[in-house]
Amino acid sequence: MKTPLFLLSLLMLMSLISTAGQGQTSNVYGKVVDKETQKPLYGVSVCIKDHPDGIGTITNEKGEFRLWNLPADTVNIIIRCDGYEEVIADVQSLNNQTNNDLSVVYLEVTAGHDKQANVKMSSNTRKQKQK
């Protein structure tokens, strides 16, 4: 009687251990700065490449970002901002670490772009009719 009970307990324990490993998640964090000026970039898109759930975020005013609870199989992060070259960060170590620090990611201005956005506005404005 003790042997079947022991085997059943062992089987349940092995099942519990294998299930716990499947739910592992990871976090990725870092900072995005302009390569030339060394200033942090605000509003930069940071997302998982080709992920069906569209996991992503944007950088805060300090250029910092954090992606939480990523599946362990995530390997590439796309960092993009208008006027800058896109960067793809390889994070294959995600399977082995809970927190992955990308440290500082430097973005370079795209050739032919300056850092200022030029917006043309017309002086012609339409007035709405009041009812």
C-alpha positions as CSV (number, residue, x, y, z in Angstrom):
1,M,0.0,0.0,0.0
2,K,2.9,2.4,0.7
3,T,4.4,1.9,-2.7
4,P,1.4,3.1,-4.8
5,L,0.9,6.0,-2.4
6,F,4.5,7.0,-2.8
7,L,4.4,6.7,-6.6
8,L,1.2,8.8,-6.7
9,S,2.8,11.5,-4.5
10,L,5.9,11.5,-6.7
11,L,3.9,11.8,-9.8
12,M,1.9,14.7,-8.4
13,L,5.0,16.5,-7.3
14,M,6.6,16.1,-10.8
15,S,3.5,17.3,-12.4
16,L,3.5,20.4,-10.1
17,I,7.1,21.2,-10.9
18,S,6.7,20.9,-14.6
19,T,3.5,23.1,-14.6
20,A,5.3,25.8,-12.5
21,G,8.1,26.1,-15.1
22,Q,5.7,26.7,-17.9
23,G,4.3,29.8,-16.4
24,Q,7.6,31.7,-16.1
25,T,7.7,35.2,-17.3
26,S,10.3,37.8,-17.6
27,N,10.8,41.6,-17.5
28,V,12.8,43.8,-19.8
29,Y,13.8,47.3,-19.0
30,G,16.2,50.0,-20.3
31,K,16.7,53.5,-21.4
32,V,16.6,55.1,-24.9
33,V,18.8,58.1,-25.7
34,D,19.7,60.1,-28.7
35,K,23.2,58.9,-29.8
36,E,24.5,62.4,-30.7
37,T,23.1,64.5,-27.9
38,Q,23.0,61.8,-25.2
39,K,19.6,63.1,-24.1
40,P,16.7,60.7,-23.2
41,L,14.0,60.2,-25.8
42,Y,10.4,60.5,-24.6
43,G,7.6,58.6,-26.4
44,V,9.7,56.0,-28.2
45,S,7.8,52.8,-29.1
46,V,9.2,49.7,-27.5
47,C,7.4,46.5,-28.6
48,I,7.9,42.7,-29.0
49,K,8.6,41.8,-32.6
50,D,5.8,39.6,-34.2
51,H,4.1,38.9,-30.9
52,P,0.4,38.0,-31.4
53,D,-0.7,40.0,-28.4
54,G,1.0,43.2,-29.5
55,I,2.9,43.6,-26.2
56,G,4.6,47.0,-26.0
57,T,5.1,50.3,-24.3
58,I,6.6,53.8,-24.8
59,T,9.4,55.5,-23.0
60,N,8.8,58.0,-20.2
61,E,10.2,61.5,-19.9
62,K,13.5,60.1,-18.7
63,G,13.7,57.7,-21.7
64,E,13.0,54.7,-19.6
65,F,10.9,51.7,-20.5
66,R,9.8,48.5,-18.8
67,L,8.0,45.5,-20.3
68,W,6.4,43.3,-17.7
69,N,5.4,39.6,-17.7
70,L,6.8,38.6,-21.0
71,P,6.5,35.0,-22.1
72,A,9.8,33.1,-21.8
73,D,10.1,32.6,-25.6
74,T,10.2,36.3,-26.5
75,V,13.5,37.1,-28.2
76,N,13.4,40.4,-30.2
77,I,12.3,43.9,-29.1
78,I,11.8,46.6,-31.7
79,I,12.6,50.2,-30.6
80,R,11.4,52.9,-33.0
81,C,10.8,56.6,-33.1
82,D,10.0,58.9,-36.0
83,G,13.2,60.5,-37.4
84,Y,15.4,57.8,-35.9
85,E,16.8,54.5,-37.2
86,E,14.9,51.5,-35.9
87,V,16.8,49.2,-33.5
88,I,16.1,45.5,-32.9
89,A,17.4,44.3,-29.5
90,D,18.1,40.6,-29.2
91,V,17.1,39.2,-25.8
92,Q,17.6,35.5,-26.1
93,S,18.6,35.2,-22.5
94,L,15.0,35.8,-21.5
95,N,14.6,32.1,-20.8
96,N,17.3,32.2,-18.1
97,Q,16.6,35.5,-16.3
98,T,13.6,37.1,-14.6
99,N,14.9,40.7,-15.2
100,N,16.8,41.6,-18.3
101,D,18.5,45.0,-18.4
102,L,19.1,46.3,-21.9
103,S,20.9,49.2,-20.3
104,V,21.1,52.2,-22.6
105,V,19.9,51.9,-26.2
106,Y,21.2,54.6,-28.5
107,L,19.1,55.8,-31.5
108,E,20.7,57.5,-34.4
109,V,18.9,60.2,-36.5
110,T,17.7,58.8,-39.8
111,A,19.7,60.2,-42.8
112,G,18.0,63.2,-44.3
113,H,16.0,64.0,-41.1
114,D,16.6,66.7,-38.7
115,K,15.5,66.5,-35.1
116,Q,12.9,69.2,-35.4
117,A,9.5,68.5,-36.8
118,N,8.3,71.1,-39.3
119,V,4.6,71.7,-39.3
120,K,3.0,74.0,-41.8
121,M,-0.3,75.6,-40.7
122,S,-2.6,77.6,-42.9
123,S,-3.8,81.0,-41.8
124,N,-7.2,80.2,-43.3
125,T,-9.5,78.9,-40.7
126,R,-13.1,78.0,-40.9
127,K,-15.6,79.4,-38.4
128,Q,-18.2,77.0,-37.2
129,K,-21.8,78.2,-37.5
130,Q,-23.5,78.5,-34.2
131,K,-26.9,77.0,-34.0
